[in-house]
Amino acid sequence: MKNSRSAAGRRPRLVPDDTFRRLCRARDFLHDRHAEPLGLADLARQAGLSRFHFLRLFRDAFGVTPHEYLTRVRLGRAKTLLAVDHHSVTEVCFDVGFSSLGSFSTLFAERFGCPPSAWRKRFWRVAWTPDASFSLVVPGCFFDRYGGRPV
């Protein structure tokens, strides 16, 4: 049976519908502005709650604190940028909202098992290495329909 506890070991709890909608509004705000400096007061204001009430309810609803959630969003975005973009690791670090390359690299390594530069190298090595066991299978009807015959 899958454990529904978060990485921090807290089990999300149900909150009233109206409160959950307000928390989701703050969470969406966090996603939209993850690269900007965000404080607890900014997020609480989006939910229309006091900072301390917001912090407790956010943790109850999502199983992590807003700061932990923001860090996850930023690291996920960084991982995407490292895979598709050719900016330096430092540029990616600042583009996703971190202010310290050292803390970014440490958090990235803790989350994904290696520093950002090593992750990027590993990703591109795997992405561009053809698998010898891979073969492309195209149905004959495709070739009939689009004017070619399989070779």
KACORQUI-V981033 format. One record per backbone hydrogen bond with DSSP energy under -1.0 kcal/mol. CO is the residue of the C=O (numbers start at 0). NH is the residue of the N-H. Records with the same first field share a line. If there is no record, write none. Layout:
CO=NH + NH
This chain:
5=8
9=5
15=19
16=20
17=21
18=22
19=23
20=24
21=25
22=26
23=27
24=28
25=29
26=30
27=31
28=32
32=35
38=42
39=43
40=44
41=45
42=46
43=48
49=53
50=54
51=55
52=56
53=57
54=58
55=59
56=60
57=61
58=62
59=12
64=68
65=69
66=70
67=71
68=72
69=73
70=74
71=75
72=76
73=77
74=78
75=79
76=80
77=81
78=82
79=83
80=84
87=91
88=92
89=93
90=94
91=95
92=97
99=103
100=104
101=105
102=106
103=107
104=108
105=109
106=110
107=111
108=112
114=118
115=119
116=120
117=121
118=122
119=123
120=124
121=125
122=126
123=127
130=133
138=141 + 142
139=143
140=144
141=145
142=147
